[in-house]
Amino acid sequence: MRIAHLTTIDMSLALLLSTELEVDVAAGHEVFGLSAPGRYVTGIESLGVTHVPLNALTRSWNLRQDAAAFRDLVRTLRSLDLDVLHTHNPKTGVMGRIAGRLAGIPVVVNTCHGLWARPEDRLRKRAFVYGAEALAIRFSDYEFFQNAADRDTLRRFLKPGRHEVVGNGVDLERFHPSPEGRRRVREELGLTHDDLLVGTIGRRVREKGLVEFAEVAARLGDRATFVWVGPEDGPDTHISDPHEDAVRFLGERSDMEDVYSAIDVFVLASHREGFSRASMEAAACGVAMVLTDIRGCREIGTHDEHVLLVPVNDPQALGHAVERLLKDALLRRRLGAAARKRATAAFDQRVVARRSLETYAQVRSPGRRWPRARPHGDDDTRRPILGVAQGPPPGAPDRNR
C-alpha cells in the first residue's frame, strides 16, 4: 500500500510517529510523511519514509493562508495516488480528512491526539473546535482516539462501528531504565549520586505548566535541582525573576532515554494533553511522577499507585506532591516500579501501529480500488495485512483499550 501520514510540522512525524512509520515501512508499505519542512526531515527519511513538504502549512490559524495551504494539500494528495491517508494533529486532522476525500483517497483515517478545547474553555472556542471536528468526521472512514474523554465528547458525531480508543504508546525498546545513562547525564549536570533531580519534558510554553513548575522550583530549590528539557515554542516562554533562575533550561536533547533515567522525580504540570507521551516515556524508564489530574494524564496511571495526581494550575498542590517524593525514597521506588510495570503492559506504540494497519484493511468499502499493483511487480494484491482478512467493514463495536 501507499500510506501517507499527515501532520502540521515535521517534528510531529519525527518525535510522535517515528515508531508507527517504522512499523509501516517494515510491513513492506510505501510510506510518505507530509508536513511543513524543517530540521527533522533528514531523520524522517532515514526511516525509509519519503517526506513531502507542504510549504504553505502553518500551526496557527489564518483564513487566507489556510485556504492556500488547503488547495496545495489537495493537489499534493492527488499527485501521490495514495491508498491510505492517516491524519494527525488538530489542524491537519480537520483539513486533511476533507482534502483526502476530495482527492479521492480510498481510505482516510484520523487519530485524535487530544482535542484542543477543554470543558472550561469559552463556549465560542468549544463550538469552533467541536464543530470543525464534527464536520471533518463526516469525511473520514475511521476515528482513533487516544483517550476516552475525547471520544465521549464527540460521540454524537461519530459513525457507529467506525471509531475506537486505542490509547497511545512509546518505543519500549528505547525507553527503559539505564544506570549508565543516569550516571552520564548526572555527571554532565554536576550532580552526585545522592543529589536529587526533578525534571519536566516538553515544549517550553505556559500551557505545559511552565509557571507552576518554576514556582515549585523556587520553593524547593534547596532540596533538589530542577531542569526543563525541551525547545522554546513561541513568544510565551519566559517567566519573571526570581522563579526563572530556579530552573535550569537544558533545551532540546536527543538522549531522552538517559535523561529520564537521570531524573528522580518527573513532573508534568500541563493544562492540556491528549495522552502524555513524555509521561509514558518516564513511566517506561521507571521514574516516579507527579502529573496534573487532567485527561491525557489520568490515563498514565492511578493516583498513589502508579503516579501522584494534583489539580491543574495549582502550584501549591504541585509543590506538596513533589516535596512528598523528595522526602520519601521508598515511595519514589514504589511508584517508579509500578509505573514501569504498567508501561510495559499498556504503552507499546508498536501495538498501536499494528492496529492502524489492521484498520486500513478493515474499513475499506467493497467498491473501492484496493490496493494497486506494487511497483516491484508483486501480483498478489489481495494478501491480508498482519493476518487480517481484507473484506467489507466489520461493523465491530467500539473498543476501549
C-alpha positions in Angstrom: 0.0 0.0 0.0 0.9 3.6 -0.4 0.3 5.2 3.0 0.7 8.8 4.0 0.8 10.3 7.5 -0.1 14.0 7.6 1.0 16.3 10.4 1.4 20.1 10.7 5.1 20.1 11.3 7.9 17.6 10.7 8.7 17.4 14.5 5.5 15.6 15.0 6.4 13.0 12.4 9.9 12.5 13.8 9.1 12.5 17.6 5.5 11.4 17.9 5.1 9.0 14.9 8.5 7.5 14.3 7.6 4.1 15.6 4.4 4.0 13.6 6.3 5.0 10.5 8.9 2.3 11.2 6.2 -0.4 11.5 4.5 0.7 8.3 7.9 0.5 6.4 8.8 -2.8 8.0 5.5 -4.3 6.8 6.5 -3.6 3.2 4.4 -0.5 2.5 5.5 2.6 0.7 5.2 5.4 3.3 5.0 9.1 3.0 5.3 11.8 5.6 3.5 15.1 4.8 4.2 18.2 6.8 5.8 21.7 6.7 9.5 21.1 6.2 12.1 21.6 8.9 15.2 20.2 10.5 13.6 16.8 11.2 13.2 15.9 7.6 16.6 14.1 7.4 15.7 11.9 10.4 12.3 11.1 8.9 13.8 10.0 5.6 16.4 7.8 7.4 13.4 5.6 8.4 12.7 4.8 4.8 9.9 7.4 4.6 9.5 9.8 1.7 8.9 13.3 3.1 6.6 15.5 1.1 6.9 19.2 2.0 3.8 21.4 2.4 5.4 24.8 2.4 2.2 26.8 2.9 1.2 24.8 6.1 1.4 26.5 9.5 0.4 25.6 13.0 -1.6 28.8 13.6 -5.0 29.5 12.0 -5.2 32.2 9.2 -8.1 32.0 6.9 -6.3 33.3 3.8 -3.1 31.3 4.3 -5.0 28.2 5.3 -7.1 28.4 2.1 -3.9 28.4 0.1 -2.5 25.5 2.2 -5.7 23.5 1.7 -5.5 23.9 -2.1 -1.9 22.9 -2.1 -2.7 19.9 0.1 -5.4 18.6 -2.2 -3.1 19.0 -5.2 -0.3 17.1 -3.4 -2.6 14.3 -2.3 -3.9 13.8 -5.8 -0.4 13.6 -7.2 0.7 10.9 -4.7 -2.0 8.4 -5.8 -2.4 7.1 -2.2 -4.2 4.1 -0.8 -4.4 5.4 2.7 -4.2 8.9 4.3 -3.8 8.9 8.1 -4.2 12.4 9.6 -2.9 13.7 12.9 -2.8 16.9 14.9 -5.8 19.3 15.3 -5.4 21.5 12.3 -4.2 18.9 9.8 -6.7 16.4 11.2 -9.5 18.7 10.1 -8.0 19.9 6.8 -6.6 16.5 5.9 -9.8 14.5 6.3 -11.7 16.8 4.0 -8.8 17.2 1.5 -8.2 13.4 1.4 -11.8 12.7 0.5 -11.8 15.5 -2.2 -8.6 13.9 -3.6 -10.3 10.5 -3.9 -8.1 8.6 -1.5 -9.8 5.2 -0.8 -9.2 5.2 3.0 -9.0 8.3 5.2 -8.3 7.7 8.9 -7.7 10.2 11.7 -6.1 10.0 15.1 -7.3 12.5 17.7 -4.2 13.2 19.8 -6.2 15.5 22.1 -9.0 17.9 21.5 -7.6 21.5 21.6 -10.6 22.7 23.6 -11.1 22.0 27.2 -14.5 21.8 29.0 -13.6 25.0 30.9 -12.8 27.0 27.7 -15.1 29.6 26.4 -18.2 28.5 24.6 -17.0 30.2 21.4 -13.8 28.2 21.3 -15.5 24.9 22.2 -18.2 25.5 19.5 -15.5 26.2 16.9 -13.4 23.1 17.8 -16.2 20.7 18.2 -17.9 22.0 15.1 -14.8 21.6 13.0 -14.3 18.1 14.3 -17.9 17.2 13.6 -17.6 18.3 10.0 -14.3 16.6 9.4 -15.6 13.3 10.9 -18.1 13.1 8.0 -15.2 12.8 5.6 -13.2 10.0 7.3 -13.6 6.3 7.3 -12.4 5.7 10.9 -11.5 7.7 14.0 -8.9 6.7 16.6 -8.9 8.4 20.0 -6.0 8.4 22.4 -8.3 8.9 25.4 -11.9 8.0 26.2 -12.8 11.6 27.3 -12.2 13.0 23.8 -14.2 10.1 22.3 -17.1 10.7 24.6 -17.1 14.4 23.9 -17.5 13.8 20.1 -19.6 10.6 20.4 -22.8 12.0 19.0 -20.9 12.9 15.8 -19.2 9.5 15.3 -20.2 6.8 12.9 -21.3 3.6 14.5 -18.6 0.9 14.4 -16.1 3.4 12.9 -14.2 4.6 16.0 -12.3 3.3 19.0 -10.0 4.3 21.8 -6.5 2.9 21.1 -4.6 4.7 23.7 -1.0 5.7 23.0 2.4 4.2 23.3 6.2 4.7 23.1 9.1 2.8 21.9 9.7 0.3 24.7 12.9 -0.9 23.1 14.4 2.5 23.5 12.9 3.7 26.8 13.9 1.7 29.8 15.9 2.3 33.0 19.6 2.9 32.1 22.1 3.0 35.0 24.9 4.1 32.7 22.7 6.8 31.1 21.8 8.0 34.6 25.5 8.3 35.6 26.5 10.1 32.4 23.8 12.7 32.5 24.1 13.4 36.2 27.9 13.9 35.8 27.2 16.3 32.9 24.9 18.3 35.2 27.4 18.3 38.0 25.3 16.1 40.3 26.4 13.4 42.7 24.7 10.1 43.2 22.8 11.4 46.2 21.7 14.7 44.7 18.0 14.8 43.8 16.9 15.9 40.3 13.4 17.0 39.4 12.7 17.3 35.7 9.9 18.1 33.2 10.0 17.3 29.5 8.1 19.3 26.8 7.8 22.4 24.8 8.7 25.5 26.8 5.3 27.1 26.9 2.9 28.1 29.6 0.3 25.5 28.9 2.8 22.9 29.8 2.9 24.2 33.3 5.9 26.5 33.0 4.9 29.0 35.6 3.8 26.3 38.2 6.9 24.3 37.7 9.1 27.4 38.2 7.2 28.4 41.4 7.8 24.9 42.8 11.5 25.0 41.8 11.9 28.4 43.6 10.4 27.0 46.8 12.2 23.6 46.8 15.4 24.6 45.1 17.4 24.0 48.2 16.4 20.3 48.2 16.8 19.4 44.5 17.9 20.6 41.1 15.1 21.5 38.7 15.5 21.1 35.0 13.3 21.7 31.9 14.1 19.8 28.8 12.6 20.9 25.5 12.5 23.6 22.9 11.1 27.1 23.2 7.7 27.4 21.5 6.8 30.9 20.5 6.9 34.1 22.5 5.2 32.9 25.7 8.2 31.1 27.0 9.6 33.4 29.7 8.6 33.9 33.4 9.6 36.6 35.8 12.5 36.5 38.1 13.4 35.1 40.5 11.4 32.0 39.5 13.1 31.6 36.1 16.5 31.4 37.8 15.3 28.4 39.8 15.1 26.2 36.7 17.9 25.1 34.5 16.6 25.1 30.9 18.5 22.4 29.0 16.9 22.9 25.6 16.1 20.1 23.3 18.1 16.8 23.5 18.3 13.6 21.6 19.3 11.3 24.5 16.0 11.4 26.3 16.1 7.8 27.5 19.2 8.7 29.5 17.7 12.0 30.7 14.6 10.2 32.1 16.9 7.7 33.9 18.8 10.5 35.5 15.7 12.1 36.9 14.4 11.2 40.4 11.0 12.9 40.1 9.3 13.6 36.8 6.8 16.5 36.8 4.2 17.4 34.2 2.1 20.3 35.2 0.4 20.6 31.8 -3.0 22.2 31.3 -4.0 20.1 28.3 -2.9 16.7 27.0 -4.2 14.2 24.5 -2.2 11.3 26.1 1.1 12.4 27.5 3.9 10.9 25.6 6.6 12.3 28.0 4.8 10.7 30.9 4.7 7.4 29.2 8.4 7.6 28.4 9.1 8.5 32.1 7.0 5.5 33.2 8.8 3.2 30.9 12.1 4.4 32.5 10.7 3.7 36.0 10.6 7.3 37.2 8.3 8.5 40.0 5.9 11.0 38.6 3.7 14.0 39.6 1.1 14.8 36.9 -1.9 17.1 36.7 -5.3 15.5 37.1 -6.5 16.0 33.5 -7.5 13.8 30.6 -4.4 12.6 28.9 -2.5 12.3 32.2 -5.1 10.3 34.2 -4.6 7.5 31.6 -1.0 7.1 32.7 -1.9 5.5 36.0 -3.9 5.5 39.2 -3.2 8.1 41.9 -0.9 6.8 44.6 -0.5 3.5 42.8 1.5 4.5 39.7 1.6 8.3 39.9 0.7 11.3 42.1 -2.1 13.4 40.6 -2.6 17.0 41.5 -5.2 19.7 40.4 -4.3 21.7 37.3 -2.9 25.2 37.7 -2.3 24.7 41.5 1.4 25.3 42.3 0.8 24.7 46.0 -0.6 21.2 45.5 2.1 20.5 42.9 4.8 21.6 45.4 3.4 19.4 48.2 3.4 16.3 45.9 6.9 17.0 44.7 8.1 17.6 48.3 6.5 14.3 49.4 8.5 12.4 46.8 11.7 14.2 47.6 11.4 13.2 51.2 10.4 9.6 50.7 12.8 7.4 48.7 10.7 4.3 49.3 7.7 6.0 47.8 9.8 7.0 44.8 10.9 3.5 44.2 7.4 2.0 44.7 5.7 4.4 42.2 8.6 4.1 39.7 8.4 0.3 39.7 4.6 0.3 39.4 4.8 2.9 36.5 7.4 0.8 34.7 5.2 -2.4 35.0 2.2 -0.5 33.7 4.2 0.9 30.8 5.5 -2.4 29.6 1.9 -3.8 29.7 0.0 -0.9 28.2 2.2 1.6 26.4 3.7 -0.2 23.4 3.5 2.0 20.4 4.0 -0.9 18.1 0.7 -2.4 19.2 -1.0 0.9 18.3 0.8 1.0 14.9 -0.2 -2.5 14.0 -3.8 -1.7 15.0 -3.7 1.1 12.5 -2.6 -1.2 9.7 -5.3 -3.7 10.5 -7.9 -0.9 10.4 -6.8 0.3 7.0 -7.8 -3.1 5.6 -11.0 -3.5 7.6 -12.7 -0.2 6.9 -12.4 -0.1 3.1 -15.6 -0.1 1.2 -16.1 -3.1 -1.2 -16.4 -0.9 -4.2 -13.2 1.0 -3.9 -10.0 0.1 -5.6 -7.7 -1.8 -3.2 -4.7 -2.0 -3.3 -2.9 -1.0 -6.5 -0.2 -3.2 -8.1 3.1 -2.9 -6.3 5.9 -1.2 -8.1 8.2 -4.2 -7.8 5.7 -6.4 -9.7 4.0 -8.3 -6.8 0.8 -9.6 -8.3 -0.7 -10.8 -5.0 -2.6 -7.6 -4.4 -5.2 -9.0 -2.1 -3.0 -10.6 0.6 -4.1 -10.0 4.2 -2.3 -7.4 6.2 -1.0 -8.6 9.6 -3.2 -11.6 9.4 -6.4 -9.6 8.9 -8.6 -10.7 6.0 -9.4 -8.0 3.6 -13.2 -7.7 3.3 -16.1 -5.4 4.0 -16.2 -3.2 7.1 -16.7 -5.4 10.2 -19.1 -3.1 12.0 -17.4 -4.1 15.2 -18.4 -2.4 18.4 -16.3 0.4 19.8 -13.2 -0.8 21.6 -11.8 1.0 24.6 -8.3 -0.2 25.3 
